[in-house]
Amino acid sequence: MLEFAGFLPILLLVGLATIQLGLVGYAANQAGSGARAAARAASQGDSGQAAGAAAMDGDLSSSIAVGGGGDTTTATVEVQVPTLLPFIGSDWSVTKQATMPNDDAPDD
């Protein structure tokens, strides 16, 4: 019993660190989805910011930047990683970028 009580804090810390790593993966997944949706919508002439925000979890703090040049449109999304452990700083963020070809207007 005494050995388990001594090992329990380490076990809890490993469990919380595993959950925190899962939150980093979730934020990266959401940033990638938002970047792809924003780039796709902007390449078709729609609002990339609105499409990117709609593709992500609304509870995450994020910023979306869309830029075009030439034949492609690029969207960059930065998502703040939610923190679970109190001793880890809250300034973690994940940035993903996606580039899509612009739709050509049909020739008449």
N, C-alpha and C positions, 0 to 999 in steps of 0.2 A: 504494500500500500504506500509506503514511504517513497519507494522508487517511482511509482506512478505519479505521485504528487510532485516530485522533483522534475519529472519529464514532461508533465502537462503544459507548463508555459512554453517550452520549446515546440511541442506539438501544436499548440494554438498559434504560435508565431509562424510556423511553416504553413499552416492552413490559411491564415490571413494573407500571407505573402503569395500563396497560390491564387487566391481570389483576386488580389491586386493585379497579378499578372494576367488573369482573365479579363479584368477591366481594361487593361492596356490593349489587349487584343480586340475587345469589343469596340473601343474608341477608334482603333485603326481600321476595323471593318466599316464602321459608320463613316469615317472620313473618306474611304475609298468609294463607297456607294454614293456619297454626296458629290464627290468630284466627278465621277462618271455621269451622274444625272445632270449636273450643272453644265458640263462640257457638251453633252448630247443636246440638251435644250438650247443652249446658246448657239451651237453650230446650226441649228434649224431656225434661228431667229427669235426664239422665245426668251423669257427671262431665266437666265442661268441661276441667279441667286435664289429665286423662288423654287425652282425645280430641285436644286441642291438641298435647300432647307427642308423641302417636303420629303426627300428621300432618307433623311436622317431622323434619329430620335430627337424629339423636340425638347427633351430635358437636358441635352448636352449643350454646353457652351461652345459655339463654333463661329468661325469666320470664313466667308466664301469670297474668292476673288476670281473674276472671269476676264480673260483677255484674249484677243484674237490678233492674228497677223497672217496675212497671206491666205493660204488654203486651209488653215487649221484654227481651231479654238481650243484654248487651254484653260482649265479650271483648277484652282488650288484651294483646298479646304484644310483648315487647321481646327482640330477638335481638342478641347481641354480634357485630359484624362481624369475621371472621378477618382478621388483618393479614399481609401478605406482605413489605412493605417495612420494614426495621428502624428507619428514622428517622421512621416514622409512629406516633403514639401508639396504644395498644391499647384506648383507651376509647371507640371508636366503637360506636354501637348504632343499630338501626333499630326503630321502634315502629309497629305497625299495629293498627288497631281494626276490629272487625266487630260489627254489630248484627243480631240475628235476632228475628223475632216469636215469642212463646211459643206453644206448642201449646195449644189449648183442650181441656179434658177433654170427652169426649163426654157429652151429656146423656142420661140414662136415663129 
